[in-house]
Amino acid sequence: MTRSVVPPAVRPTAAERARTVSRRPSAAVCAAGISGSRVLAHTTTADGRVLLVVPTDGELAQAVLGSADGDLAALLMVTDHAPVTLRDPVRAQLWLSGWLAPLHPATQQEALLAFADAYPAGALLDVGRTATLLRLDLAEVVLGEDGHTAEITPEEFAAAVPDPLVAVEAGCLQHLDADHPDQLALFRSRIPGDWLTDGDVVRPLGLDRWGLRLRIERPRGHTDVRLPFPAPVADVQELKPAMARLLCAARRC
């Protein structure tokens, strides 16, 4: 059994989480008549456009470029994995469905720059040679997380912004997990005692502008809890003092 304890007032909205998950590199795409195809890179640009780089000689690119309608119904699934080793490492999955279409030559250069600004993937250098840039015109956005699903309109998805800590989250959690067992023990002390047993292991699960997420791993199942910052952080510069205040509060307790 999996249980999540996350107060609604101290967590990002579903649209914000969806935009954050969309930045994760692990993705797969399926399209009508095609069982699966390799994605060389994908991103969501600052203005909410979903772009993919796929092999030019692959089934997907050939089907889109050869479509009589000029586009192809498709589903892009992005998986958010925890950056530390957990028994159940998948934190969330995002399903982006709509229509894949090629970019007009006049707009491709601007789209490449917007792609690189959001995610400077090496595969962008191959566009026009062995790789093709496609856009996904969204019809539906669904986020799966904590055993629940949330439907988000394409307009809400485009208007939301990813978490400001998305680029540093993995390194911070890996550092906390590997090098600071004393701090983890302090954070563990903030979890209500009746939620823990002697055999439970507490690991870092997530970090965003609202606070730190911890996972309590049990012999069977797990529980996710959130330790909120005193106030949401606006950027990476505010992270260190926010973590310091969280630790100070744990020491006082």
PyRosetta script that sets phi, psi and omega in degrees:
from pyrosetta import init, pose_from_sequence

init()
pose = pose_from_sequence("MTRSVVPPAVRPTAAERARTVSRRPSAAVCAAGISGSRVLAHTTTADGRVLLVVPTDGELAQAVLGSADGDLAALLMVTDHAPVTLRDPVRAQLWLSGWLAPLHPATQQEALLAFADAYPAGALLDVGRTATLLRLDLAEVVLGEDGHTAEITPEEFAAAVPDPLVAVEAGCLQHLDADHPDQLALFRSRIPGDWLTDGDVVRPLGLDRWGLRLRIERPRGHTDVRLPFPAPVADVQELKPAMARLLCAARRC")
pose.set_psi(1, 140.5)
pose.set_omega(1, 177.5)
pose.set_phi(2, -117.3)
pose.set_psi(2, 130.5)
pose.set_omega(2, 178.5)
pose.set_phi(3, -128.7)
pose.set_psi(3, 137.1)
pose.set_omega(3, 179.2)
pose.set_phi(4, -118.2)
pose.set_psi(4, 130.1)
pose.set_omega(4, 177.5)
pose.set_phi(5, -113.1)
pose.set_psi(5, 97.8)
pose.set_omega(5, -175.8)
pose.set_phi(6, -136.6)
pose.set_psi(6, 100.6)
pose.set_omega(6, 178.6)
pose.set_phi(7, -58.6)
pose.set_psi(7, 130.0)
pose.set_omega(7, -176.7)
pose.set_phi(8, -58.1)
pose.set_psi(8, -29.8)
pose.set_omega(8, -174.5)
pose.set_phi(9, -73.6)
pose.set_psi(9, -13.7)
pose.set_omega(9, -174.8)
pose.set_phi(10, -124.4)
pose.set_psi(10, 38.0)
pose.set_omega(10, 178.4)
pose.set_phi(11, -141.9)
pose.set_psi(11, 158.7)
pose.set_omega(11, 179.3)
pose.set_phi(12, -68.7)
pose.set_psi(12, 159.7)
pose.set_omega(12, 175.8)
pose.set_phi(13, -71.6)
pose.set_psi(13, 164.8)
pose.set_omega(13, 178.7)
pose.set_phi(14, -60.7)
pose.set_psi(14, -38.0)
pose.set_omega(14, 179.8)
pose.set_phi(15, -66.9)
pose.set_psi(15, -40.1)
pose.set_omega(15, 177.4)
pose.set_phi(16, -64.9)
pose.set_psi(16, -42.4)
pose.set_omega(16, 177.9)
pose.set_phi(17, -63.3)
pose.set_psi(17, -40.5)
pose.set_omega(17, 179.3)
pose.set_phi(18, -61.0)
pose.set_psi(18, -43.0)
pose.set_omega(18, 179.0)
pose.set_phi(19, -66.1)
pose.set_psi(19, -35.6)
pose.set_omega(19, 177.7)
pose.set_phi(20, -67.6)
pose.set_psi(20, -46.5)
pose.set_omega(20, 179.0)
pose.set_phi(21, -61.9)
pose.set_psi(21, -33.4)
pose.set_omega(21, -179.5)
pose.set_phi(22, -63.5)
pose.set_psi(22, -15.5)
pose.set_omega(22, 178.1)
pose.set_phi(23, -84.0)
pose.set_psi(23, -8.3)
pose.set_omega(23, -178.3)
pose.set_phi(24, -74.0)
pose.set_psi(24, 145.1)
pose.set_omega(24, -172.7)
pose.set_phi(25, -79.3)
pose.set_psi(25, -21.7)
pose.set_omega(25, -174.7)
pose.set_phi(26, -78.1)
pose.set_psi(26, 114.3)
pose.set_omega(26, -175.7)
pose.set_phi(27, -149.6)
pose.set_psi(27, 153.9)
pose.set_omega(27, 174.5)
pose.set_phi(28, -140.4)
pose.set_psi(28, 151.0)
pose.set_omega(28, -179.5)
pose.set_phi(29, -130.2)
pose.set_psi(29, 139.1)
pose.set_omega(29, 174.2)
pose.set_phi(30, -125.2)
pose.set_psi(30, 144.1)
pose.set_omega(30, 179.9)
pose.set_phi(31, -137.2)
pose.set_psi(31, 164.6)
pose.set_omega(31, -178.0)
pose.set_phi(32, -56.8)
pose.set_psi(32, 123.5)
pose.set_omega(32, 178.5)
pose.set_phi(33, 81.8)
pose.set_psi(33, -0.4)
pose.set_omega(33, -178.9)
pose.set_phi(34, -127.6)
pose.set_psi(34, 123.6)
pose.set_omega(34, -174.7)
pose.set_phi(35, -69.3)
pose.set_psi(35, -33.4)
pose.set_omega(35, -179.2)
pose.set_phi(36, -178.0)
pose.set_psi(36, 154.8)
pose.set_omega(36, -178.8)
pose.set_phi(37, -149.2)
pose.set_psi(37, 150.2)
pose.set_omega(37, -177.3)
pose.set_phi(38, -75.7)
pose.set_psi(38, 135.1)
pose.set_omega(38, 174.7)
pose.set_phi(39, -105.1)
pose.set_psi(39, 118.0)
pose.set_omega(39, 179.1)
pose.set_phi(40, -75.6)
pose.set_psi(40, -34.6)
pose.set_omega(40, 177.1)
pose.set_phi(41, -167.3)
pose.set_psi(41, 155.3)
pose.set_omega(41, 176.2)
pose.set_phi(42, -150.2)
pose.set_psi(42, 159.2)
pose.set_omega(42, 174.4)
pose.set_phi(43, -163.2)
pose.set_psi(43, 167.3)
pose.set_omega(43, 168.0)
pose.set_phi(44, -116.3)
pose.set_psi(44, 121.8)
pose.set_omega(44, -174.9)
pose.set_phi(45, -74.0)
pose.set_psi(45, 171.3)
pose.set_omega(45, -177.4)
pose.set_phi(46, -57.7)
pose.set_psi(46, -32.0)
pose.set_omega(46, -179.7)
pose.set_phi(47, -94.2)
pose.set_psi(47, 13.2)
pose.set_omega(47, 171.3)
pose.set_phi(48, 91.2)
pose.set_psi(48, 8.1)
pose.set_omega(48, 177.1)
pose.set_phi(49, -79.1)
pose.set_psi(49, 137.6)
pose.set_omega(49, 177.4)
pose.set_phi(50, -99.8)
pose.set_psi(50, 120.9)
pose.set_omega(50, -176.5)
pose.set_phi(51, -124.7)
pose.set_psi(51, 145.4)
pose.set_omega(51, 179.8)
pose.set_phi(52, -130.8)
pose.set_psi(52, 146.4)
pose.set_omega(52, 169.2)
pose.set_phi(53, -113.5)
pose.set_psi(53, 124.3)
pose.set_omega(53, -178.5)
pose.set_phi(54, -131.6)
pose.set_psi(54, 159.4)
pose.set_omega(54, 177.9)
pose.set_phi(55, -62.2)
pose.set_psi(55, 133.6)
pose.set_omega(55, -179.0)
pose.set_phi(56, -63.5)
pose.set_psi(56, -34.9)
pose.set_omega(56, -178.2)
pose.set_phi(57, -89.1)
pose.set_psi(57, 7.0)
pose.set_omega(57, 179.0)
pose.set_phi(58, -81.4)
pose.set_psi(58, 165.0)
pose.set_omega(58, -178.8)
pose.set_phi(59, -59.7)
pose.set_psi(59, -39.2)
pose.set_omega(59, -174.3)
pose.set_phi(60, -66.3)
pose.set_psi(60, -51.4)
pose.set_omega(60, -179.9)
pose.set_phi(61, -60.6)
pose.set_psi(61, -41.4)
pose.set_omega(61, -179.3)
pose.set_phi(62, -64.8)
pose.set_psi(62, -38.6)
pose.set_omega(62, -179.9)
pose.set_phi(63, -68.4)
pose.set_psi(63, -40.8)
pose.set_omega(63, 179.6)
pose.set_phi(64, -67.2)
pose.set_psi(64, -47.6)
pose.set_omega(64, -177.3)
pose.set_phi(65, -67.4)
pose.set_psi(65, -27.1)
pose.set_omega(65, -179.1)
pose.set_phi(66, -97.0)
pose.set_psi(66, 4.1)
pose.set_omega(66, -176.8)
pose.set_phi(67, -68.8)
pose.set_psi(67, 133.5)
pose.set_omega(67, 178.8)
pose.set_phi(68, -67.2)
pose.set_psi(68, -27.4)
pose.set_omega(68, -179.7)
pose.set_phi(69, -86.8)
pose.set_psi(69, -9.1)
pose.set_omega(69, -179.2)
pose.set_phi(70, 85.8)
pose.set_psi(70, -1.5)
pose.set_omega(70, 177.2)
pose.set_phi(71, -153.7)
pose.set_psi(71, 177.0)
pose.set_omega(71, -175.1)
pose.set_phi(72, -147.7)
pose.set_psi(72, 128.7)
pose.set_omega(72, 177.2)
pose.set_phi(73, -62.0)
pose.set_psi(73, 134.5)
pose.set_omega(73, -174.5)
pose.set_phi(74, -153.3)
pose.set_psi(74, 162.1)
pose.set_omega(74, 176.5)
pose.set_phi(75, -131.9)
pose.set_psi(75, 125.3)
pose.set_omega(75, 175.0)
pose.set_phi(76, -106.4)
pose.set_psi(76, 122.7)
pose.set_omega(76, 178.5)
pose.set_phi(77, -111.4)
pose.set_psi(77, 122.3)
pose.set_omega(77, 179.4)
pose.set_phi(78, -110.4)
pose.set_psi(78, 130.7)
pose.set_omega(78, -177.8)
pose.set_phi(79, -111.3)
pose.set_psi(79, 132.8)
pose.set_omega(79, 179.9)
pose.set_phi(80, -102.7)
pose.set_psi(80, 110.3)
pose.set_omega(80, 179.1)
pose.set_phi(81, -99.3)
pose.set_psi(81, 142.6)
pose.set_omega(81, 174.5)
pose.set_phi(82, -63.7)
pose.set_psi(82, 142.5)
pose.set_omega(82, -178.3)
pose.set_phi(83, -80.6)
pose.set_psi(83, -3.1)
pose.set_omega(83, 174.3)
pose.set_phi(84, -116.1)
pose.set_psi(84, 160.3)
pose.set_omega(84, -176.5)
pose.set_phi(85, -73.6)
pose.set_psi(85, 116.6)
pose.set_omega(85, 177.5)
pose.set_phi(86, -127.6)
pose.set_psi(86, 158.7)
pose.set_omega(86, 178.9)
pose.set_phi(87, -63.9)
pose.set_psi(87, -39.9)
pose.set_omega(87, 176.0)
pose.set_phi(88, -118.6)
pose.set_psi(88, 91.6)
pose.set_omega(88, -169.6)
pose.set_phi(89, -80.5)
pose.set_psi(89, -14.0)
pose.set_omega(89, -176.4)
pose.set_phi(90, -78.9)
pose.set_psi(90, 116.5)
pose.set_omega(90, 179.9)
pose.set_phi(91, -88.8)
pose.set_psi(91, -33.9)
pose.set_omega(91, -177.2)
pose.set_phi(92, -163.3)
pose.set_psi(92, 159.6)
pose.set_omega(92, 172.0)
pose.set_phi(93, -134.5)
pose.set_psi(93, 142.1)
pose.set_omega(93, -178.5)
pose.set_phi(94, -122.2)
pose.set_psi(94, 127.5)
pose.set_omega(94, 178.3)
pose.set_phi(95, -110.2)
pose.set_psi(95, 117.9)
pose.set_omega(95, 178.7)
pose.set_phi(96, -113.4)
pose.set_psi(96, 112.8)
pose.set_omega(96, -178.0)
pose.set_phi(97, -118.1)
pose.set_psi(97, 149.2)
pose.set_omega(97, -178.9)
pose.set_phi(98, 170.6)
pose.set_psi(98, -139.4)
pose.set_omega(98, -176.1)
pose.set_phi(99, -127.7)
pose.set_psi(99, 124.8)
pose.set_omega(99, 175.8)
pose.set_phi(100, -82.1)
pose.set_psi(100, 136.2)
pose.set_omega(100, 179.9)
pose.set_phi(101, -147.0)
pose.set_psi(101, 151.8)
pose.set_omega(101, 175.4)
pose.set_phi(102, -73.6)
pose.set_psi(102, 159.4)
pose.set_omega(102, 176.4)
pose.set_phi(103, -89.8)
pose.set_psi(103, 144.7)
pose.set_omega(103, 175.4)
pose.set_phi(104, -66.0)
pose.set_psi(104, 138.6)
pose.set_omega(104, -179.1)
pose.set_phi(105, -51.3)
pose.set_psi(105, -32.9)
pose.set_omega(105, -177.8)
pose.set_phi(106, -71.0)
pose.set_psi(106, -21.0)
pose.set_omega(106, -177.7)
pose.set_phi(107, -107.6)
pose.set_psi(107, -5.2)
pose.set_omega(107, -173.8)
pose.set_phi(108, -65.6)
pose.set_psi(108, -41.5)
pose.set_omega(108, -177.7)
pose.set_phi(109, -63.6)
pose.set_psi(109, -41.8)
pose.set_omega(109, 178.2)
pose.set_phi(110, -64.5)
pose.set_psi(110, -39.3)
pose.set_omega(110, 179.4)
pose.set_phi(111, -66.1)
pose.set_psi(111, -38.8)
pose.set_omega(111, 177.3)
pose.set_phi(112, -62.1)
pose.set_psi(112, -40.9)
pose.set_omega(112, 179.3)
pose.set_phi(113, -67.0)
pose.set_psi(113, -39.8)
pose.set_omega(113, 177.8)
pose.set_phi(114, -66.3)
pose.set_psi(114, -38.3)
pose.set_omega(114, 176.3)
pose.set_phi(115, -60.6)
pose.set_psi(115, -51.2)
pose.set_omega(115, -177.0)
pose.set_phi(116, -63.0)
pose.set_psi(116, -33.2)
pose.set_omega(116, 178.9)
pose.set_phi(117, -66.3)
pose.set_psi(117, -37.2)
pose.set_omega(117, 178.8)
pose.set_phi(118, -81.3)
pose.set_psi(118, -36.3)
pose.set_omega(118, -177.3)
pose.set_phi(119, -156.7)
pose.set_psi(119, 102.5)
pose.set_omega(119, -177.2)
pose.set_phi(120, -76.9)
pose.set_psi(120, 69.9)
pose.set_omega(120, -177.2)
pose.set_phi(121, -75.2)
pose.set_psi(121, 141.2)
pose.set_omega(121, 178.3)
pose.set_phi(122, -63.1)
pose.set_psi(122, -27.4)
pose.set_omega(122, -179.1)
pose.set_phi(123, -62.8)
pose.set_psi(123, -20.1)
pose.set_omega(123, 179.1)
pose.set_phi(124, -62.5)
pose.set_psi(124, -27.7)
pose.set_omega(124, -179.8)
pose.set_phi(125, -68.5)
pose.set_psi(125, -18.6)
pose.set_omega(125, -178.1)
pose.set_phi(126, -95.1)
pose.set_psi(126, -4.5)
pose.set_omega(126, 179.9)
pose.set_phi(127, -64.7)
pose.set_psi(127, 130.4)
pose.set_omega(127, -176.1)
pose.set_phi(128, 95.6)
pose.set_psi(128, -11.7)
pose.set_omega(128, 176.9)
pose.set_phi(129, -116.4)
pose.set_psi(129, -82.3)
pose.set_omega(129, -179.2)
pose.set_phi(130, -105.2)
pose.set_psi(130, -1.9)
pose.set_omega(130, -177.4)
pose.set_phi(131, -129.5)
pose.set_psi(131, 154.7)
pose.set_omega(131, -178.8)
pose.set_phi(132, -125.7)
pose.set_psi(132, 137.3)
pose.set_omega(132, 176.8)
pose.set_phi(133, -93.8)
pose.set_psi(133, 127.7)
pose.set_omega(133, 179.0)
pose.set_phi(134, -124.2)
pose.set_psi(134, 155.6)
pose.set_omega(134, 173.3)
pose.set_phi(135, -111.7)
pose.set_psi(135, 149.7)
pose.set_omega(135, 175.4)
pose.set_phi(136, -113.2)
pose.set_psi(136, 108.4)
pose.set_omega(136, 177.6)
pose.set_phi(137, -79.9)
pose.set_psi(137, 111.8)
pose.set_omega(137, -168.7)
pose.set_phi(138, -73.9)
pose.set_psi(138, 139.2)
pose.set_omega(138, 171.1)
pose.set_phi(139, -116.3)
pose.set_psi(139, -30.5)
pose.set_omega(139, -175.8)
pose.set_phi(140, -151.1)
pose.set_psi(140, 141.3)
pose.set_omega(140, 177.0)
pose.set_phi(141, -130.1)
pose.set_psi(141, 126.5)
pose.set_omega(141, -180.0)
pose.set_phi(142, -132.5)
pose.set_psi(142, 130.6)
pose.set_omega(142, 177.4)
pose.set_phi(143, -110.7)
pose.set_psi(143, 128.0)
pose.set_omega(143, 174.5)
pose.set_phi(144, -109.9)
pose.set_psi(144, 122.5)
pose.set_omega(144, -175.4)
pose.set_phi(145, -160.5)
pose.set_psi(145, 141.1)
pose.set_omega(145, 176.4)
pose.set_phi(146, 57.3)
pose.set_psi(146, 31.3)
pose.set_omega(146, 179.1)
pose.set_phi(147, 78.9)
pose.set_psi(147, 8.0)
pose.set_omega(147, -179.4)
pose.set_phi(148, -126.9)
pose.set_psi(148, 160.5)
pose.set_omega(148, 173.9)
pose.set_phi(149, -121.5)
pose.set_psi(149, 147.2)
pose.set_omega(149, 178.6)
pose.set_phi(150, -131.2)
pose.set_psi(150, 130.5)
pose.set_omega(150, 175.4)
pose.set_phi(151, -91.4)
pose.set_psi(151, 132.8)
pose.set_omega(151, -177.0)
pose.set_phi(152, -125.5)
pose.set_psi(152, 134.4)
pose.set_omega(152, 179.0)
pose.set_phi(153, -72.4)
pose.set_psi(153, 151.7)
pose.set_omega(153, 175.8)
pose.set_phi(154, -55.6)
pose.set_psi(154, -32.8)
pose.set_omega(154, 179.6)
pose.set_phi(155, -69.4)
pose.set_psi(155, -41.4)
pose.set_omega(155, 177.2)
pose.set_phi(156, -64.5)
pose.set_psi(156, -40.5)
pose.set_omega(156, 179.7)
pose.set_phi(157, -63.0)
pose.set_psi(157, -45.2)
pose.set_omega(157, -178.7)
pose.set_phi(158, -66.4)
pose.set_psi(158, -34.4)
pose.set_omega(158, -176.5)
pose.set_phi(159, -79.1)
pose.set_psi(159, -23.5)
pose.set_omega(159, -178.0)
pose.set_phi(160, -74.5)
pose.set_psi(160, 164.0)
pose.set_omega(160, 177.5)
pose.set_phi(161, -124.4)
pose.set_psi(161, 147.9)
pose.set_omega(161, 176.6)
pose.set_phi(162, -68.4)
pose.set_psi(162, 160.0)
pose.set_omega(162, -179.8)
pose.set_phi(163, -60.6)
pose.set_psi(163, 139.5)
pose.set_omega(163, -177.2)
pose.set_phi(164, -67.7)
pose.set_psi(164, -13.5)
pose.set_omega(164, -179.8)
pose.set_phi(165, -99.8)
pose.set_psi(165, 8.0)
pose.set_omega(165, -172.8)
pose.set_phi(166, -58.9)
pose.set_psi(166, -33.9)
pose.set_omega(166, -176.3)
pose.set_phi(167, -77.6)
pose.set_psi(167, -23.2)
pose.set_omega(167, -176.2)
pose.set_phi(168, -108.9)
pose.set_psi(168, -6.2)
pose.set_omega(168, -174.4)
pose.set_phi(169, -56.3)
pose.set_psi(169, -49.8)
pose.set_omega(169, -174.7)
pose.set_phi(170, -59.5)
pose.set_psi(170, -48.7)
pose.set_omega(170, -179.1)
pose.set_phi(171, -62.2)
pose.set_psi(171, -40.7)
pose.set_omega(171, 179.7)
pose.set_phi(172, -64.0)
pose.set_psi(172, -44.8)
pose.set_omega(172, -178.0)
pose.set_phi(173, -69.5)
pose.set_psi(173, -38.6)
pose.set_omega(173, 178.0)
pose.set_phi(174, -64.6)
pose.set_psi(174, -39.6)
pose.set_omega(174, 178.3)
pose.set_phi(175, -65.4)
pose.set_psi(175, -44.6)
pose.set_omega(175, 178.4)
pose.set_phi(176, -61.4)
pose.set_psi(176, -44.2)
pose.set_omega(176, -176.3)
pose.set_phi(177, -68.1)
pose.set_psi(177, -40.1)
pose.set_omega(177, -173.6)
pose.set_phi(178, -87.9)
pose.set_psi(178, -33.0)
pose.set_omega(178, -167.2)
pose.set_phi(179, -116.9)
pose.set_psi(179, -7.5)
pose.set_omega(179, -175.1)
pose.set_phi(180, -134.2)
pose.set_psi(180, 62.6)
pose.set_omega(180, 175.8)
pose.set_phi(181, -61.3)
pose.set_psi(181, -27.6)
pose.set_omega(181, 178.7)
pose.set_phi(182, -65.4)
pose.set_psi(182, -40.1)
pose.set_omega(182, 178.7)
pose.set_phi(183, -70.3)
pose.set_psi(183, -38.7)
pose.set_omega(183, 176.7)
pose.set_phi(184, -61.5)
pose.set_psi(184, -38.8)
pose.set_omega(184, 178.4)
pose.set_phi(185, -63.4)
pose.set_psi(185, -39.0)
pose.set_omega(185, 176.5)
pose.set_phi(186, -63.7)
pose.set_psi(186, -44.8)
pose.set_omega(186, 178.9)
pose.set_phi(187, -63.5)
pose.set_psi(187, -36.9)
pose.set_omega(187, 177.9)
pose.set_phi(188, -59.9)
pose.set_psi(188, -35.4)
pose.set_omega(188, -178.4)
pose.set_phi(189, -66.1)
pose.set_psi(189, -16.9)
pose.set_omega(189, 178.4)
pose.set_phi(190, -82.9)
pose.set_psi(190, -10.6)
pose.set_omega(190, 179.7)
pose.set_phi(191, -81.9)
pose.set_psi(191, 132.0)
pose.set_omega(191, 178.9)
pose.set_phi(192, -51.6)
pose.set_psi(192, 134.9)
pose.set_omega(192, -174.2)
pose.set_phi(193, -59.3)
pose.set_psi(193, -31.8)
pose.set_omega(193, -177.8)
pose.set_phi(194, -76.5)
pose.set_psi(194, -3.1)
pose.set_omega(194, 174.7)
pose.set_phi(195, -90.0)
pose.set_psi(195, -10.2)
pose.set_omega(195, -172.4)
pose.set_phi(196, -118.4)
pose.set_psi(196, 147.6)
pose.set_omega(196, 169.9)
pose.set_phi(197, -124.8)
pose.set_psi(197, 169.3)
pose.set_omega(197, -174.5)
pose.set_phi(198, -59.5)
pose.set_psi(198, -32.8)
pose.set_omega(198, -176.7)
pose.set_phi(199, -86.7)
pose.set_psi(199, -1.0)
pose.set_omega(199, -178.2)
pose.set_phi(200, -75.9)
pose.set_psi(200, 144.2)
pose.set_omega(200, 177.8)
pose.set_phi(201, -116.1)
pose.set_psi(201, 129.3)
pose.set_omega(201, -179.9)
pose.set_phi(202, -104.2)
pose.set_psi(202, 125.1)
pose.set_omega(202, -177.7)
pose.set_phi(203, -128.2)
pose.set_psi(203, 153.6)
pose.set_omega(203, 174.4)
pose.set_phi(204, -71.9)
pose.set_psi(204, 134.2)
pose.set_omega(204, -176.5)
pose.set_phi(205, -114.0)
pose.set_psi(205, -41.9)
pose.set_omega(205, -174.9)
pose.set_phi(206, -158.8)
pose.set_psi(206, 161.3)
pose.set_omega(206, 178.9)
pose.set_phi(207, -147.0)
pose.set_psi(207, 127.2)
pose.set_omega(207, 175.9)
pose.set_phi(208, -145.4)
pose.set_psi(208, -175.5)
pose.set_omega(208, -173.7)
pose.set_phi(209, -65.6)
pose.set_psi(209, -16.3)
pose.set_omega(209, -178.5)
pose.set_phi(210, -89.2)
pose.set_psi(210, -21.9)
pose.set_omega(210, -179.5)
pose.set_phi(211, 155.0)
pose.set_psi(211, -164.3)
pose.set_omega(211, -176.9)
pose.set_phi(212, -105.3)
pose.set_psi(212, 137.2)
pose.set_omega(212, 174.7)
pose.set_phi(213, -108.6)
pose.set_psi(213, 137.1)
pose.set_omega(213, 179.3)
pose.set_phi(214, -120.0)
pose.set_psi(214, 150.4)
pose.set_omega(214, 174.6)
pose.set_phi(215, -114.5)
pose.set_psi(215, 128.6)
pose.set_omega(215, 171.9)
pose.set_phi(216, -96.5)
pose.set_psi(216, 107.7)
pose.set_omega(216, 179.0)
pose.set_phi(217, -91.5)
pose.set_psi(217, 127.7)
pose.set_omega(217, -179.7)
pose.set_phi(218, -115.6)
pose.set_psi(218, 166.9)
pose.set_omega(218, 175.5)
pose.set_phi(219, -53.9)
pose.set_psi(219, -33.8)
pose.set_omega(219, 176.4)
pose.set_phi(220, -129.8)
pose.set_psi(220, 114.2)
pose.set_omega(220, 176.5)
pose.set_phi(221, 78.5)
pose.set_psi(221, -171.9)
pose.set_omega(221, -179.2)
pose.set_phi(222, -157.4)
pose.set_psi(222, 165.0)
pose.set_omega(222, 175.5)
pose.set_phi(223, -129.1)
pose.set_psi(223, 135.1)
pose.set_omega(223, 177.3)
pose.set_phi(224, -105.1)
pose.set_psi(224, 132.5)
pose.set_omega(224, -179.6)
pose.set_phi(225, -129.0)
pose.set_psi(225, 157.4)
pose.set_omega(225, -179.2)
pose.set_phi(226, -121.3)
pose.set_psi(226, 132.7)
pose.set_omega(226, 171.2)
pose.set_phi(227, -105.0)
pose.set_psi(227, 105.8)
pose.set_omega(227, -174.4)
pose.set_phi(228, -76.7)
pose.set_psi(228, 146.6)
pose.set_omega(228, 169.6)
pose.set_phi(229, -68.6)
pose.set_psi(229, 157.1)
pose.set_omega(229, 175.2)
pose.set_phi(230, -56.4)
pose.set_psi(230, -32.7)
pose.set_omega(230, 175.1)
pose.set_phi(231, -151.1)
pose.set_psi(231, 148.1)
pose.set_omega(231, 179.5)
pose.set_phi(232, -60.4)
pose.set_psi(232, 143.3)
pose.set_omega(232, 178.6)
pose.set_phi(233, -87.4)
pose.set_psi(233, 151.7)
pose.set_omega(233, -177.9)
pose.set_phi(234, -95.4)
pose.set_psi(234, -26.2)
pose.set_omega(234, -176.3)
pose.set_phi(235, -159.8)
pose.set_psi(235, -179.1)
pose.set_omega(235, -176.7)
pose.set_phi(236, -63.5)
pose.set_psi(236, -33.8)
pose.set_omega(236, -178.4)
pose.set_phi(237, -62.3)
pose.set_psi(237, -28.0)
pose.set_omega(237, -179.0)
pose.set_phi(238, -86.9)
pose.set_psi(238, -5.6)
pose.set_omega(238, -174.7)
pose.set_phi(239, -68.6)
pose.set_psi(239, -48.2)
pose.set_omega(239, -175.5)
pose.set_phi(240, -59.1)
pose.set_psi(240, -49.5)
pose.set_omega(240, 177.1)
pose.set_phi(241, -63.6)
pose.set_psi(241, -31.9)
pose.set_omega(241, 178.3)
pose.set_phi(242, -67.0)
pose.set_psi(242, -41.6)
pose.set_omega(242, 176.8)
pose.set_phi(243, -65.6)
pose.set_psi(243, -38.1)
pose.set_omega(243, 179.0)
pose.set_phi(244, -62.4)
pose.set_psi(244, -41.4)
pose.set_omega(244, 179.0)
pose.set_phi(245, -66.3)
pose.set_psi(245, -36.9)
pose.set_omega(245, 177.9)
pose.set_phi(246, -63.4)
pose.set_psi(246, -41.7)
pose.set_omega(246, 178.2)
pose.set_phi(247, -67.8)
pose.set_psi(247, -41.4)
pose.set_omega(247, 178.6)
pose.set_phi(248, -60.9)
pose.set_psi(248, -41.3)
pose.set_omega(248, 178.4)
pose.set_phi(249, -63.8)
pose.set_psi(249, -39.1)
pose.set_omega(249, 178.6)
pose.set_phi(250, -65.2)
pose.set_psi(250, -40.2)
pose.set_omega(250, 178.9)
pose.set_phi(251, -65.2)
pose.set_psi(251, -39.5)
pose.set_omega(251, 179.5)
pose.set_phi(252, -63.7)
pose.set_psi(252, -35.0)
pose.set_omega(252, 180.0)
pose.set_phi(253, -74.0)
pose.dump_pdb("model.pdb")
